[in-house]
């Protein structure tokens, strides 16, 4: 338990999407230890139940299963949170997914699904909860990615969604400047969760690597634990930081993309060691 976290989050109503695993679960566990009131959600009912058990179920923990692509469910959820727990102080938009496949071979429906969850899910949640955040002078935390800074072959849909989250969040921060709220854009590097292993492959990259080799390459690059990622996010949210970078790889990619806006791809390929799919590995 961190005295700093307890002072900031004790008694605060914290909404977390993607709470069934990874960063979302780590946020829930850390916040619970520091006295927060939790509203947890995910589309994965079994994983969410495990998180609730780990947190320790009580009247300070609310859990709901719904799809981030379901706009009506999100509107209803925001009202339920406010009616059951009170207006949210913090909203952590963690839920997301990815796929593997180049633009030509990836069905349009796959790209639409990624955008619907990763981007529109964040927008819907932000819209549904923004009045609560404003009323409490709270903080909205949207998870983008290092792929919100760079394009990467085989991840056109994912990069598009994460660039969009970054653009939306940074613009919202400008619009609400002076309102006393925090609007944070989070950019994780490689985090040791299951998003890459759970990704559907529309087509493997043309680099001669099997799916098993791709997964092994990801494991090699997943240098930050979800617990550490959650700690960095909570520190940044407590300070209402507009941009939160997680991991040395995220700081490196952010720097390289700014210094070499056209040539960063070759530098990052050399840095990664192999031609594998980089991922921020959100849950």
C-alpha positions in Angstrom: 0.0 0.0 0.0 1.3 3.4 -0.9 0.6 6.3 1.4 0.6 8.6 -1.6 -2.0 6.5 -3.4 -4.2 6.1 -0.2 -4.2 9.9 0.2 -5.3 10.4 -3.4 -7.7 7.5 -4.0 -9.1 6.5 -0.6 -12.9 6.8 -0.9 -12.8 7.9 -4.5 -15.1 6.3 -7.0 -13.0 4.7 -9.7 -14.4 3.3 -13.0 -12.2 0.7 -14.8 -13.0 -0.9 -18.1 -11.0 -4.0 -19.2 -10.8 -5.1 -15.6 -10.8 -8.8 -16.3 -7.0 -9.0 -16.8 -3.8 -7.1 -17.4 -3.5 -3.4 -16.7 -7.2 -3.2 -15.8 -7.0 -5.9 -13.2 -3.7 -4.4 -11.8 -5.4 -1.0 -11.4 -8.4 -2.6 -9.6 -6.1 -4.5 -7.2 -3.9 -1.4 -6.4 -6.9 0.9 -6.0 -8.7 -1.6 -3.8 -5.7 -1.8 -1.5 -5.8 2.0 -1.2 -9.4 2.4 -0.2 -11.0 3.2 -3.6 -14.7 2.4 -4.4 -14.6 0.4 -7.7 -16.9 0.1 -10.7 -15.3 -2.7 -12.8 -16.4 -3.9 -16.2 -15.3 -6.2 -19.0 -16.8 -8.3 -21.8 -15.0 -11.4 -20.2 -17.4 -12.5 -17.5 -15.1 -15.2 -16.1 -12.0 -13.0 -16.0 -14.0 -10.2 -14.4 -15.3 -12.6 -11.7 -11.7 -13.6 -10.9 -10.7 -9.9 -10.5 -13.7 -9.3 -8.2 -12.6 -12.3 -6.1 -9.0 -11.1 -5.9 -10.2 -7.6 -4.9 -12.5 -9.0 -2.3 -16.2 -8.5 -3.1 -18.0 -5.9 -1.0 -20.5 -3.1 -1.4 -17.5 -1.0 -2.4 -17.1 -3.1 -5.6 -19.6 -3.0 -8.5 -19.0 -5.2 -11.5 -20.8 -5.3 -14.9 -20.3 -7.3 -18.1 -20.9 -5.5 -21.4 -19.4 -4.8 -24.8 -17.5 -1.6 -25.4 -19.0 -1.5 -28.9 -22.5 -1.3 -27.3 -23.3 2.4 -27.0 -26.6 2.0 -25.3 -25.1 -0.2 -22.6 -22.4 2.4 -21.9 -25.0 5.1 -21.4 -27.0 2.9 -19.1 -23.8 1.9 -17.2 -22.8 5.5 -16.5 -26.3 6.1 -15.0 -26.0 2.9 -12.9 -22.6 3.9 -11.5 -23.9 7.3 -10.5 -27.1 6.0 -9.0 -25.4 3.1 -7.1 -22.0 4.6 -6.0 -22.2 8.3 -6.8 -20.5 10.4 -9.4 -17.2 9.0 -10.7 -14.0 10.6 -9.6 -11.7 8.7 -12.0 -12.5 6.8 -15.2 -9.9 4.5 -16.6 -10.6 3.5 -20.2 -8.4 0.4 -20.5 -10.5 -2.1 -22.5 -9.2 -2.8 -26.0 -8.2 -5.5 -28.5 -6.0 -6.0 -31.5 -5.6 -8.2 -34.6 -2.7 -9.1 -36.9 -2.9 -8.5 -40.6 -1.9 -6.1 -43.3 -4.5 -3.7 -44.8 -5.0 -5.5 -48.1 -5.7 -8.8 -46.6 -7.6 -7.7 -43.6 -11.4 -7.6 -44.0 -13.0 -4.2 -43.5 -15.2 -5.7 -40.8 -12.1 -6.5 -38.7 -10.9 -2.9 -39.0 -14.3 -1.6 -38.0 -14.4 -3.8 -35.0 -11.0 -2.6 -33.7 -12.1 1.1 -34.2 -15.5 0.4 -32.6 -13.9 -1.0 -29.4 -10.6 0.8 -29.1 -11.7 4.3 -30.3 -15.4 4.6 -30.1 -15.5 2.7 -26.8 -13.2 5.4 -25.3 -15.3 8.2 -26.9 -18.6 6.7 -25.7 -17.3 6.2 -22.1 -15.8 9.7 -22.1 -19.1 11.2 -23.3 -21.2 9.1 -20.8 -19.0 10.1 -17.8 -17.8 13.6 -18.6 -20.5 15.4 -16.6 -19.7 13.2 -13.5 -16.0 14.0 -14.0 -16.7 17.7 -14.3 -18.9 17.8 -11.2 -16.2 16.2 -9.1 -13.2 17.9 -10.8 -12.1 14.3 -11.4 -9.8 12.7 -14.0 -10.4 10.8 -17.2 -7.6 8.4 -18.2 -7.7 7.0 -21.8 -5.2 4.3 -22.8 -3.6 4.9 -26.1 -0.4 3.1 -27.0 3.1 3.6 -28.3 1.2 2.8 -31.5 -0.4 6.2 -31.0 3.0 7.6 -32.0 4.1 5.4 -34.8 2.7 3.3 -37.6 3.7 -0.4 -37.7 3.3 -2.9 -40.5 0.6 -5.4 -39.9 -1.2 -3.1 -37.4 -2.9 -0.5 -39.5 -6.2 -0.9 -37.7 -4.7 -0.9 -34.2 -2.4 2.1 -35.0 -5.4 4.0 -36.4 -7.4 3.4 -33.3 -4.6 4.5 -31.0 -3.7 7.6 -33.0 -7.4 8.4 -32.8 -7.5 7.9 -29.0 -4.5 10.2 -28.6 -5.9 12.9 -30.8 -9.3 12.8 -29.1 -7.8 12.9 -25.6 -5.3 15.7 -26.3 -8.1 17.8 -27.9 -10.4 17.1 -25.0 -7.7 18.2 -22.6 -7.4 21.5 -24.5 -11.2 22.1 -24.5 -11.4 21.4 -20.7 -8.3 23.4 -19.7 -9.1 25.5 -16.7 -12.1 23.4 -15.6 -10.1 21.7 -12.8 -10.3 18.2 -14.4 -7.5 15.8 -15.5 -7.5 14.4 -19.0 -4.7 11.9 -19.4 -3.5 10.1 -22.6 -1.5 6.9 -21.6 1.1 5.3 -23.9 2.3 1.9 -22.7 5.2 0.1 -24.3 5.4 -3.7 -24.0 3.3 -4.9 -21.1 3.2 -8.6 -20.0 -0.5 -9.3 -20.6 -2.4 -11.5 -23.1 -3.6 -9.0 -25.8 -1.1 -10.2 -28.4 -1.7 -13.9 -27.7 -5.5 -13.3 -27.9 -5.2 -11.4 -31.2 -6.9 -12.9 -34.2 -4.6 -13.2 -37.2 -6.3 -12.1 -40.4 -2.9 -12.8 -42.1 0.5 -13.2 -40.6 3.2 -10.7 -41.5 5.3 -11.5 -44.6 8.5 -12.0 -42.5 8.6 -15.8 -42.4 7.8 -16.0 -38.7 5.2 -18.4 -37.4 2.5 -17.4 -34.9 4.5 -19.1 -32.1 7.6 -17.2 -33.1 5.6 -13.9 -33.1 4.3 -14.7 -29.6 7.8 -15.5 -28.4 9.0 -12.3 -29.8 6.3 -10.3 -28.0 7.2 -12.1 -24.7 10.8 -10.9 -25.2 9.6 -7.3 -25.6 7.0 -7.3 -22.8 9.4 -5.7 -20.4 6.9 -4.1 -18.0 4.6 -5.9 -15.6 0.9 -4.8 -15.3 1.5 -4.0 -11.7 4.2 -1.5 -12.6 2.1 -0.1 -15.4 -0.8 0.5 -13.0 1.5 2.3 -10.6 2.8 4.6 -13.3 -0.8 5.3 -14.5 -2.0 6.1 -10.9 0.9 8.4 -10.2 0.3 10.3 -13.5 -3.5 10.4 -12.9 -3.0 11.8 -9.4 -1.0 14.6 -10.9 -3.5 15.1 -13.8 -0.6 14.6 -16.3 -1.8 15.0 -19.9 0.7 12.4 -21.2 1.8 9.3 -19.4 4.5 7.1 -20.9 5.0 3.6 -19.5 8.4 1.9 -19.9 11.7 2.8 -21.3 10.6 1.4 -24.7 7.7 3.9 -24.7 10.0 6.8 -23.9 12.4 5.6 -26.6 9.7 5.3 -29.3 8.2 8.7 -28.3 11.6 10.3 -28.7 12.5 8.6 -32.0 9.1 9.4 -33.6 9.6 13.1 -32.8 13.3 13.2 -33.9 12.8 11.1 -37.0 9.2 11.5 -38.1 9.8 9.8 -41.5 12.6 7.4 -40.8 11.6 6.0 -37.4 10.5 2.6 -38.8 14.1 1.4 -39.6 15.4 2.6 -36.2 12.6 0.9 -34.3 13.0 -2.3 -36.3 16.7 -2.4 -35.4 15.9 -1.6 -31.8 13.3 -4.5 -31.6 15.9 -7.0 -32.6 13.6 -9.0 -34.8 10.8 -8.3 -37.3 8.0 -9.1 -34.8 4.8 -7.4 -33.9 5.4 -4.7 -31.2 2.5 -4.3 -28.9 1.6 -2.2 -25.8 -0.3 -5.4 -24.7 -3.4 -3.9 -23.2 -5.7 -6.4 -21.6 
